[in-house]
Amino acid sequence: MSERLTLHDVLREYGVPLIRLDVTAGQEETLALRERLMAIRNVSGGKEQGYLEVNCSFYIDVHDIDRYLSGELPTLSEIYAFPEDIKAHQEE
């Protein structure tokens, strides 16, 4: 089970984020994701956690999905970006 950082934890550990993005989904999509993540855990005999990895590397686990579906969490996940995360890109 994962421990989700609160905004207070983020502020204390990393400072003030430039932005916060909330990740939400409909119930049907969320349940489908949960089934896939549970299948990974079941196939591995509980040795591996199923997680969704996106290029920005945030994790959503089954516990967070259950809390989201029950209404305990307002979002599936939050992504925080800090000024040092912003990179310049030049087209050639």
FENFENDA-V366799 format. One record per residue. RES is the residue in three letters. PSI is psi in radians with two decimals (* if undefined). BURIAL is # if it has 9 or more other C-alpha atoms within 8 Angstrom, else .. Layout:
RES|PSI|BURIAL ; RES|PSI|BURIAL
This chain:
MET|2.38|. ; SER|2.79|. ; GLU|1.95|. ; ARG|2.34|. ; LEU|2.39|. ; THR|2.90|. ; LEU|-0.66|. ; HIS|-0.75|. ; ASP|-0.73|. ; VAL|-0.79|# ; LEU|-0.76|# ; ARG|-0.74|. ; GLU|-0.68|. ; TYR|-0.21|. ; GLY|-2.98|. ; VAL|2.13|. ; PRO|2.65|# ; LEU|-0.74|. ; ILE|2.81|. ; ARG|2.15|# ; LEU|2.29|. ; ASP|2.41|# ; VAL|2.11|# ; THR|2.87|. ; ALA|2.78|. ; GLY|2.84|. ; GLN|-0.70|. ; GLU|-0.81|. ; GLU|-0.69|. ; THR|-0.74|# ; LEU|-0.66|. ; ALA|-0.75|. ; LEU|-0.74|. ; ARG|-0.74|# ; GLU|-0.75|. ; ARG|-0.73|# ; LEU|-0.67|# ; MET|-0.63|# ; ALA|-0.70|# ; ILE|-0.79|# ; ARG|-0.74|# ; ASN|-0.74|. ; VAL|-0.63|. ; SER|0.02|. ; GLY|0.49|. ; GLY|0.09|. ; LYS|-0.40|. ; GLU|2.56|. ; GLN|2.41|# ; GLY|2.33|# ; TYR|2.74|. ; LEU|2.07|# ; GLU|2.25|. ; VAL|2.81|. ; ASN|-0.54|. ; CYS|0.07|. ; SER|1.15|. ; PHE|2.73|# ; TYR|2.43|# ; ILE|2.10|# ; ASP|3.07|# ; VAL|-0.67|# ; HIS|-0.77|. ; ASP|-0.66|# ; ILE|-0.78|# ; ASP|-0.75|. ; ARG|-0.66|# ; TYR|-0.82|# ; LEU|-0.55|# ; SER|-0.15|. ; GLY|0.01|. ; GLU|-0.62|. ; LEU|2.39|# ; PRO|-0.32|. ; THR|2.83|# ; LEU|-0.64|# ; SER|2.89|# ; GLU|2.49|# ; ILE|2.20|# ; TYR|2.36|# ; ALA|2.41|# ; PHE|2.78|# ; PRO|-0.66|. ; GLU|-0.22|. ; ASP|-0.28|. ; ILE|2.16|. ; LYS|2.64|. ; ALA|2.52|. ; HIS|2.25|. ; GLN|2.25|. ; GLU|2.48|. ; GLU|*|.
